[in-house]
Amino acid sequence: LSRAEDELVAAIRARVTSSLPQVILGVGDDCAVTRAGANARLCTTDMLVEGVHFRLADLDAEQLGHKALAVNLSDIAAMGGWPLEAYVSLALPRQLAVEGFIDELYRGISTLAAQHRLAVLGGDTTHSPGPLVISVTVIGEAAADRLLLRSAARAGDRLFVSGALGDSSAGLHALKQGHADPLARWLIARHVAPRPRLDCGRALAANGRAHAAMDLSDGLSSDLPRLVEASGVSATVNAEQLPLSEPLRRYCAREGLSALELALHGGEDYELLISGEAGLDRLVEGLVEIGEVSERGGATEVLLSEGGIERRLEAAGWDPFEAAPSGD
Amino acid sequence: LSRAEDELVAAIRARVTSSLPQVILGVGDDCAVTRAGANARLCTTDMLVEGVHFRLADLDAEQLGHKALAVNLSDIAAMGGWPLEAYVSLALPRQLAVEGFIDELYRGISTLAAQHRLAVLGGDTTHSPGPLVISVTVIGEAAADRLLLRSAARAGDRLFVSGALGDSSAGLHALKQGHADPLARWLIARHVAPRPRLDCGRALAANGRAHAAMDLSDGLSSDLPRLVEASGVSATVNAEQLPLSEPLRRYCAREGLSALELALHGGEDYELLISGEAGLDRLVEGLVEIGEVSERGGATEVLLSEGGIERRLEAAGWDPFEAAPSGD
């Protein structure tokens, strides 16, 4: 067999792991086959489209591979689970259907997969007459009685995040401005190579005092209303509590941007947003309290408290159907 | 929340099933959550790209939904398994991100899913600045000791297929010619609405006399070498035994095409190709014997026997990286 598709499949097969104990059969048959455990099974899938979610001018193939897997692992983290397997589907423009590109892309995927001990079990590779499209599906597991659901926030809970907000969107800004100084590069790295908070998610699930969680992909002002609505509660975010990194503060001062606005509305931080008991931040490493959950007579409101004044927090995060390419 | 993406997600949520017993949590959280059984777990994913795998002029949204799920179910059938859940990722051109289109697409998916009792548990929906892309992932299960592997064909086996070959590519020809007579419409239906052979696959797995199987997506001359190579055997196809439907014969006679060529090289029939014991066709309904498997001193050859003369069967099936849109 010397045909183009078979060659690509062979190139990919050489780059994916299938030696992990749960794998019965990896790439090369009609389906991958794995052992099914006794826990709850998790499944999540995310599709990244060139010109919508990324530009190849902004990140290289290895970073794209990392990011496409990381955003799915972030979903597994947000349920309190652990990942087992990933499947990668690619629609490649003809000029990218070359071994060098595939090699780099799978290096990004495999390196992150190895860090979290999941198997990459192939998927599908085809041609695109338009943009590069990469769709990753991740299967994981979680203890069925320890799931961190979006719908389980309770009045009286505190809100926490797993790390600084706004860095990713500042990194995107720096990319667009063409900045390459150390400060910009630090923020760009946060944009192109998000770290899924799997350890934090598992610690939260094990702890039992976290009630609800989700990951922040579109921005706090877009994602928090989803949690609030699913749980039938209201929430207040305290502007003064939002964790802003030192590089973000310095970059925003320099560029005349509002760090608070980026932390509220900037997408792709892939930190976890958690609703749980007060004091959770002393039990699970890395958590920062940012607000509280309340009952407001059946209404599901999201408020921002800033300098003692409360106002409605309006969603202004990123929407692929409204935004121009790369959030322009 | 009145934003475009949330509206689409809500429209999709209303159209997907999550009431099946294995489903703990469907659309609306970071992951879908299901019960994990004791069997082997199967996973397969296929990505269809507008202009490569289909043209919207040739099939409507409901047919596209059916086909995108059917090609994955065909992979589950080819392992001898049964499907449990499907995840659908969509990259939609702006003009198609409307409820009517989504509604039709999910009607096609849901109708086929209901026939085979699998849950459709969401996925991801985003914008495409280029072609429509639909990526479906199906999770299933199989008895771990009854898997129909591609690598398990043995010398002395007979080759079987689960139904007539070539109809789908004749249907594609009819579409391109703009034919709409009853004969053309019958063949077109075989192209746009393939039926996954799940019952046949399960019967084969239960029977125990089938050794290897795969589904025919790219055409016999492309797919059989993959089975032969995975198993380290050789195979001979008998041209006279290939099952050709009466509509295919009549259409080919009328259009000056070779029905044999379409049966050998035409893709997308989604019939099963099986290697197993002689007489299997009397035990499992619908099977037709088409050849035999042999050992040729370590070589992995695929021969075609026609009128008593044997020659090498050259792969001439469809390849997304070599073919122009829709196999033109």
Interface residues (C-beta under 8 A of the other chain):
Chain A: L1 R3 A4 E5 D6 L8 I24 L25 G28 D29 D30 C31 A32 V33 T34 R35 A36 G37 A38 N39 A40 R41 L42 C43 T44 T45 D46 M47 V49 G51 V52 H53 S74 D75 I76 A78 M79 G81 E85 Y87 S89 L90 A91 R94 A97 L121 G123 D124 T126 H127 S128 P129 G130 P131 V133 S135 T137 I139 G140 E141 A142 A144 L147 L149 R150 S151 A213 M214 D215 S222 P225 R226 E229 A230 A315 D319 P320 F321 E322 P325
Chain B: L1 R3 A4 E5 D6 L8 I24 L25 G28 D29 D30 C31 A32 V33 T34 R35 A36 G37 A38 N39 A40 R41 L42 C43 T44 T45 D46 M47 V49 G51 V52 H53 S74 D75 I76 A78 M79 G81 E85 Y87 S89 L90 A91 R94 A97 L121 G123 D124 T126 H127 S128 P129 G130 P131 V133 S135 T137 I139 G140 E141 A142 A144 L147 L149 R150 S151 A213 M214 D215 D218 S222 P225 R226 E229 A230 A315 D319 P320 F321 E322 P325
